[in-house]
Amino acid sequence: MSDTTLIGPQTARRLDVHSVPGPVPMLTPVHRDVDVLAWAAEHRDTVGALLTAGGALVLRGFPVTGQETFEQLALALSASGSVAYRENATPRSHVAGNTYTSTDYPADRTIYAHNENSHTLSWPGKLFFYCATPAATGGETPVTDCRAVLRRIPGHIRDRFLEEGWLYRRSFSPRLGIGWRQAFGVETPDEAHAYAADSWMDAEFDGDRLVVRYRRWAAVDHPGTGEPVWFNHGTFFNQASLEPELRRFATALGVGRLPYNTFHGNGDPVSDEVVDILRKAYEAETTSFTWERGDILMIDNMLVAHGRRPFTGERRVLVTMTEQMAAAATELPGAVAVRTIPQAGPPVDLPAV
C-alpha cells in the first residue's frame, strides 16, 4: 500500500484533523463534536485528493452513529450519487436507503481481494464501509494496492492478460448460489437474453439453468491519475481460489456447473500455478487495520481491492457505494477495448468454456 505519511501537517491543520500513523492512512477530528456533514461538504475535494493518493483512507472518531448519517457522509464526500449493486455474485442484506451489509458469508472463511463490480460494464468509483460492531477477533477488511499488483505480476503472465483479457463463465443453477433473476434483476428468459445482449454477454438456457460467458479487461487506466491498475475479478472468480473444502465440493459437482469460473481470454484454462502467482501478488501488496466501532473506511474502488478476514463474535460492517463509472467512458486496452465489442447483441466468436 501507499505511504501513510501522505497527510502533511499543513493539510491536517486545514482539515482540522490529526493524522494517525498506521498501515492505512487515518484521520481523527481535533474536535469530537464536529458537524461531520458540514466538515465533509467543506473538505470533499481535499479528502478526495488524499484518497486518490493513497487509495484508502480511514476516518476514526467522527460522530457517525448510524446508517443514515453514514450514508449522508458518503454522499457528502462524493462527486456523484449512490450506485446500486450489479450482477450479484454473493449474498448481502439491504439495511436502508442505499446501504447494505457487507457480504453475508460464513465467519470462518476468507473473502478474497476484489474490486467491486470490476467484471461488469459499470462499477462504483468509491466504496464506504462503516463499522457498527467490530468482531471480537479478526474480521479486518484488508486493502490491496492494484497499481502495485500490476507491477508485481511477471511480465509474460501480465502481457498475455493485457492482450487477451479474461473470459468469465457464470452458471446459474436452481438452489445453487445466486439465481439469475436476482443477479440480473429480470424475471423471464427473454429479459435475461436482452440483459445479456446489452451487457456484451453470450447467454444460453438449459431449462431453468442459465450459463453466461463474457470477455472483459485485465487492467485499465485510472481516470483520475492515468495510472494503469490491475482491475478484474479473474483471480477472485477462478476455481483455484476456492478454499480447499469448497474446491473438493466443486470437483464433485463438476467444473462446468460452478457458479463462476474464469479463463484466459482465448478460452484456455488458467493454470493453478498462474493463479497462485496472481494470489501472491495480491497478498504482497495487502495491508489492514483493526476495526473500531464507528470507523469509516473509504476506498477508491479502482486503485484498491478489498476483502474480509475470518472472525469470531458478532461483526456488523455496512457498505454504501457512490460515483458510478462506466466501461464505455474508460480507456480499455488490448483485445477487449470497448470499440472491439458489439454494443448490442452478444459478443461474437467467444470460445466455448
N, C-alpha and C positions, 0 to 999 in steps of 0.2 A: 504493500500500500504506500501511498504518498507520504511525504514528510509531514509529521504532525505539528511542526513549528510554523506552518504556513500562515497562522494568525499572529501578526505582529502587534507590538504594544499600541501603535497608533490606531490600527483597526479595532483592537479591543476597546480602546477608550471611546472611539466613535460609536461603537455598538453598545457601550456601557455594559460590557461583559468581562468576565475573566476567561482566559484561555487555559484549559487544563491539559497538561501533557498526558499522553497515553497512546495506545495503539491506533485509535481513531480520533481525529480532531474533535474537540469538545468545547462547547461554550456553556458557561453558567452566568446567570444575571448578577450584576452587582447589587441590585435591589430586588429582593424576592417578591415584593408586591407590585412589580412592573405590570403594566397593562400589556399583556403579551400580544394581543391582536394589533394594538396600535404600534407596538415595537416592530412586529413583523411587517406591517404595511410600510413603515418608515424605512426599514433597512432591508427590504426584499432584495434589491439589486446587489448590495454588499454581501448578504448571506448567500445569494445565488453564485456570486463570483467565488466565494470560499468553497462552495460545494463543487463547482466546476474544477477548481484547482485540486481538490483532494478526492473528489468522487463520493465521499461520505462525510457526514457531519452529525455529531450528537448534541442535542440540546438537553441540558440537565438542570433541574431546579427551577424551571419556569412554571408558573402557576397554571398548569393544564391538568384538570381533574376529571375529565370525562370525554366521551366520544364527541359531543357536539363542539366543544372548544377545540379539541384536537383537529377535527375536520376543518373548522373555520381557520385555524392556524395554517394548515396545509395549503388552503386556498389563498390565504394572505401572502404566503411565501412563494406562490407560483404565478407564472406569467399567463397561464390559461387554466381552464376549469378541470373538473373531475373527469376521470377516464374509467370506463367500465371494463371488466374482465372480458376477454375474448377467448373462445375455443378452450374452455376449461379442461385441464388435464388432471387436476387434483381437487378434492372437496374443500369447501370453505363455507362459513356461515355468514349470512348478512346480519349486521348489527343494527344499523340505522343509516339513513342518508346514503352516502357513497363509501361507508366504512364497513369493513369485513373483518372476520377473524383471519389471522394468517393461517396457512394451510392446516386443516384438521387431519393430523397424521399421527400414528402411534408415538407415544412419548419416548419409547426406547429405540427409535430409529432416526437416522440422519436424513435430512433433506439436502440433497447435493446442490452445489452452487449453480445458479442460473440467473439469467436476466429476464425479467418478466415479459412474457409475450414476444420474445425475440424470434420466434418461428412464425409469427403472424404478420399480416400486412400493415398493421398499426400497433403501436405499443405506447405505454406511458413514458414520458421523459423523466418524471420524478416519482419516487416512492417515499411514503412517510409511514413509519412504524411507531406505535405508541405502546409503552409497557404499562398496562393496567395492573398486572400482577406478575412479579418475577418468579421464576421457578425456584424451588428450594436448592437445587443444584443443577448446573448445566443450563441448557436452553438458550445459549448465545445465538445471535444472528450474525454469523461470520460474513465478512465482506471481502471481495476479491477484486483486485485491480486488473481490469480487462485489457488495458493498454500493455501492462507488463506481461500478462498471459500471452498475448500475441507475440511479443518479442522473445519469449522463452521457448515457444514451440520450435523444434528443429526445422530448418528450412525446407527439407524435402517433404515433410508432412504438411507444414503450413502452406507451401506453394500449391500443393495439389488441392487442398481445400479452398484456397483462394480462387483457383481456376475453375473448379467443378462445383463448389458449394456442397451443401448437404442435401440428401434426399431423405425425406421423412415419410414414415408409414404409420398411420394410426388405424387401429382396428377397434370398432365399437360393437361389442357383443352383449346380448342381453345378460344382465346380472353380473357383469364383469367390468368394474371400473365405471367411469363417467359415461353416460349414454350419449348417443349422437344428437338427440333432441336437446339435451341440456347443454352440450358442448357448443352447438351452433345456433341455439336459440330458434329452432324450427320445429315443425310438428309433422310434416309429411315428407316422404321420399322426394317428391318433386321440389319441395322447398329446400331440401338438403342438396339436391343436384344444382339448384340455382345458386345457393350459397357457395358451393364448391367452384362453380364456374366463375363467380365474381371474385373468388379468392385464389385463382390460379391453381386449382387442385383437380386431380382426377378422382372421381368417386364411383364406387361400384357396390351395389347391394347384392346380398345373398340372403333372401328372406328379410329378417329384421336386423341382420348384421351388415354393417357398413364399413368399408375399407376406403380410406383416402390416402393419396400419395401426392406429395408436392415437393418441389425443389426450392431451396432458399439459400441465402448467402452464408458465408462463414464469418466474414468481417465487414465492417462498414466504417466510414469516416464519421467521427462525431461532428454534428452540425455546428456546434459552438466553438470547438477548438481546432477542427480539421484533423485531429489525430486519428489514426486507424485503431480500431478496437475489435477484439475478438467478441462477436455478438451473435450467439446462436444457442439453440437447445440441443445441439448434436450430441455432446457428451452426456448431458442430463437425461436424454431420452434413449440412449443406447442401452441395449440389453446387458452389456458388460458392466454398466454402472449399477445394476441391481445388487442389493445386498445378498449374501450367499443363500439365505433361506428363500428369498424371492426368486433368485435365479434357478434354484432347484425346482421351484413351482413352475417357472416359465418353461424349463426343459420338458417337464411332464405335460404341460399344456400344449406345447408346440410353438415354436418361434413365430410362425405365421399368425397366431392368434393373440400375440402380446398386444396390450392396449397401445403401446407405441414402441418404435424402434427407428434407428437411423442407419444410413448407408452413405458411402461416397456418392457424389453427385451423379456418377455414371451407373449407379446401382450395385457396385461391388460392395461386399461386406467390409466393414471397418474392423480390422483385427483387434483382438484383445490387447495386443502389445501397443497398438496406436492409442487405443482408449486409455490404457494405463499411463502412457506418456502425457496425454492431454490432462488426465486427472491430476498427475503430479505437477503439471504446470499451474493448474488452478491452486492446488494446495500450497505451492511455494509462494504464491502471491496473496495468500489469505491471512487475515488477522481478525481479531474480535475483541469485544469488551464485555464486561459483566453488566447485565441489565440491572437498573434500579427502578423502583416504582416511579412513574411519571416521566421517564426518559422518552425522548423522541429521537429516532434515527432517521435522518434524511439521506436519500440515495439518489445519485444520478444513475438512472437505470441503464444507460449505455456505457458509462465508464466503469461501473462496478456491478458485479454479480453478488448475490446473497444466498444464504442457505439457512439451515437450522440444525443445531446440535441436539443430541438426546438430552432428556432432562428428567428430574424427579419432582414430585409435588405438583401443585397447581401452577399453571402458566397461562396467562392471557395477554397476548400481544395482538393489537389491532393494526390494520393497514388501510390506507387510502392512497389513490394514485391520481396524478394530475399531468397536465401538459401533453396531450396526445401528439404523437409523431407518426408519420406515415412513410411507408416504403417508397411511394410514388414521389415523395419530396426529398428522398435521400439518395446520395450518390452511391450506387451499388456496384461493386467491382465484378469483373470477370463474366463468366458464362451465365450468371444469374442476375445480371443487371436488369432493371425493370424493362428496358427497351427490348429485351430479348424474350420476354414472357408475354403471351397474349393477355390482354387486359379484359377479355371476355371469352368465355369458354375455357375448358380445361387445358393445361399445358400439353403440348404435343410431344411425342416421342419420349415419354418418361419410361425408363426401364422397369420391367416387372420385378417387384420385390415382395 
